[in-house]
Amino acid sequence: MNTDIATILESTSFQPANKLKKKERMILNIQGLPDTGKTHMLLTCPEPICIFDFDHNLEGILEKFPNKDIWVSEYDFDKPTKHASEVQLLKRADVLWNRFITEYNQALLQAKTIGIDSAGLMWELLRMARFGKMTSIMPHMYGPLNTEHQQIVDSAKRSNCNLVFLSTMQPEYIADQPSGRYVRQGWSRLDYHCSYSIELGRAKKKPTDKQAVFEGTIKKFKPDPNMVGQVLINPTFNDIFLKAFPKGV
């Protein structure tokens, strides 16, 4: 580093880039249609695993990992109806969101992996906590929500904890007509803020296969964009992690 610049910057928060520590953790989005192995892949992550369960779809899957250190916090909230009071929805959602933030910050300190199941339902909770409704919300009103959600991801980036979002893909509708495409549910900026993303789907099962076979297509791999498009069979967390950090944990 130039000596003159070093002298000028030594009293600031700047530091040489080669002294920055590389955090060996992943901000990962796992997306796919229902029943394509998203939760199973989450449970292959390093333990202890803290799962924020908005989807209530863990039954029958946890039993496959009886020896893993897994903790679950369940969240129940009512979706808006025509007769629902916006004030009541906002109050209830706000209580739940404050609970989520408290538990999330604690999990960042204690867990090796945090799982959000699902990212779409967590985004709905935040929207209800701030607006008390899901419709008739002007685009310019989303600025504070985007910042609030981004802070969740940024907190994980500053930690040594893996953050894994499970995202459901659903049919896309344009003017109430199906387009034939599928779109990810939830926060529109999630793809940008995650460093890694994989889309799961069911592979064609061979007669010799005793269990369901899933395949994962890498959609984003920030350290090496050439990884995008690669397909992994029955992918686990380590299959992605070791490609990013070959030396392992």
N, C-alpha and C positions, 0 to 999 in steps of 0.2 A: 504494500500500500504506500502511496506517495506520502513522504514524511510530513510535508506541509499540511496535507489534508488530515492526516492522523492527529496532528497537533491541534488542529481546529476542531475536530470532531470528538476528541477524547472526553470533553465535558458534556457530551450529549448522550443519547441512548443508542447511537450508532455503534456497530461492532463489525469487524470483518466478516464477510459472508462465509468464509471457510471455517469460522469458529461456531457457526450455528449448528446445534445438535439436530440430527435427523431423527424424528420420532418414528419408531417402528410400530405404528398402529394404522388402522385403515378406517376411512370413512366410506362405507360401502352401501350401495343400493342393490337390493335383490328384488327383481320384478318378474312378474309372470301372471298367467291366468290362475284361477283358483285350482288347488290340488296339483301343483307342479313342483313341489318339493322346496318351497321357499323357507318354511319353518324348519324343516329338516336341516337345510344348509345352515341356518342360524345356529342351531344347536350343535353344530360341529365347531363353532368358534371357541376360542380360549376361555377357560373358566377362571373365576366365577362369572356367570352370565346373569345379568339383570334384565328381565323382559318387562316392558310396559305393554300390558295386554289390553288393547282396545277392541280387538277382533274376536276374542274368546274362541279361539280355534286350536287350542293346544291339546285338547283331549285326545288321547290315543297316540300322541307323538312323543310326549315327555317320557312315556314308558320305555321308549327305545333307547333312552340315555339314563338308565337308573343310577349310574355312578357319577354323573356329572353334578357339579355344584351350580344349581340353577335356582334363581329367585324370581318370583313373578308378582307383579303388582297389577291388579285388575281395575279397569276403569269402565264404569257404566254411566252412560248419559243418554238422555232422550233426544231424538232427532225432532226437528220442528214439524208440527202439524198445523192445519188450517186454524185450529182452535187453541193452539198453544199460546201462552202469554210470553211475549218477548222478554219481559222483565224477569219472569221466573226462569226462563231458559238461560238468560244472561247470568243471573245470580248463581244458578246451579253450575253452569259451565265455568264460571270464573273461579268458584271454589275448587273444582276439579283441576283447573289449569294451574292454580297456585300450588295445589298438592303435587302436581306433576313436576313443576319447576323445583320444588324442595327436594323431592325424591331423586330427580335427575341429577342435581348438583351433588347429592350424597353418593349416588351410584358412580359418578365420575371418579370419586376418591377411592371407592372400595372395589369396584368391579374391574374385570379385564375386558369384558364386552358388554355393551348396552344394546339391546334389541328393541326396536320400535315396531309393534305389530298392531295396526298397520300405519304406514306413513300418511295415507289418505284420511284415516279416521282421526289421527292426531291433529291434522290440519283442520278438519271439521270442528273439532273441539275448540281450537284456538279461535276460529272464525266466530263460533257461537259465543265464546267468552268475551269477545270484543264487540260483536254486533247484535247478539241475541237472535239472529236469524241467518238464513243461508242465501236468500234471494234479494233482489233489488238493492244490491251493494255496488256503488259506483267504483270504477277502476282506480280512481285517484285515492280512494280510501284504504287501499291495500298497502300503501307505503309503510306504515308502522308495523303491520303484521309481517311483511316481508323481513323487516329489520329484526323483529322479535324471533322469527323462526331462524334467521341466519345466525343469531346469537347462540342458539342451541347447538348448531353445527360448529361454530367457532369455538365454543367452550370445549368440545371434544377434540378439536384440532390442537388446542393448547395442552391437552392431557395426554396420558399414555394409555388411554382406554379406546378400544375399538368401538365405533358407532355404526350399527347396521340397521338400515331401514328396509322393511318388507313392504313392497308396493304392489298393489293389485292392478292388473290390466283389465280394462273393460271395453266393450264395443263403443266406438265413436258414433255419435249421432249429429247430423247436420240438418237443421230445420226439421227435427223430429224423425228423420230418416237415417237408417244405418248406413254408414259410409263403406263398411266392409273392412275398416281398419280398427286396430285396438290402441287405446291410449292409456298411459299411466295415470292413476288417480292420485290426487294430493297436490302438494305445493309445486307450482310450475317451475320454480327455480332449483328444485332438488338436484336435477341432473348437473347443473353448473357447479354446485357447491360440494357434491360428492366427488372424490378422486377416482373411485372405482364403481363400475356398475356392470351387472350381469343379468341377462334375461333367461329365465328357465322355461322349459317346455318338456312335454312328454316325448320321448323317443319311441320309435317303432319297436315294439317288444318282439323278441325272437322266441320261438317255441322253447328254447333252452333256458330262457330267463325265468328265474324263480321269483324275482321281485320286479317292481316297476323300474323302468330305466328313464332317467331324466337327462337332458342335455342342457348345458348353459352356454349361451353366446355372449362373449364379452362385448359390452356396449361402450365402455369407457375404461381406459387404463392410463391415467395421467402420466406416469413415468415413461411409458413407451406406447405411443399411439398405434404402433404396428401390431400390438396385441389385439386391437379391436377387430372383431369378426371371428376370432378363434373360438372353437367349440370344445367344451369339456364335457365328458360323460360322467354322470353322477358326481357333480362337483362338490367339493368341500371347501371350507374356509381356507385351509392350508394350500389348496391348489392355486388359489389366487394370491395368498400371502407370500408364498415362496417364490412366485414369479416377480413380486415386487421387492422382496427382501430375501435373496437366495441363501443368506447365512442363517435364516430363521430367527426366532426370538432370542 
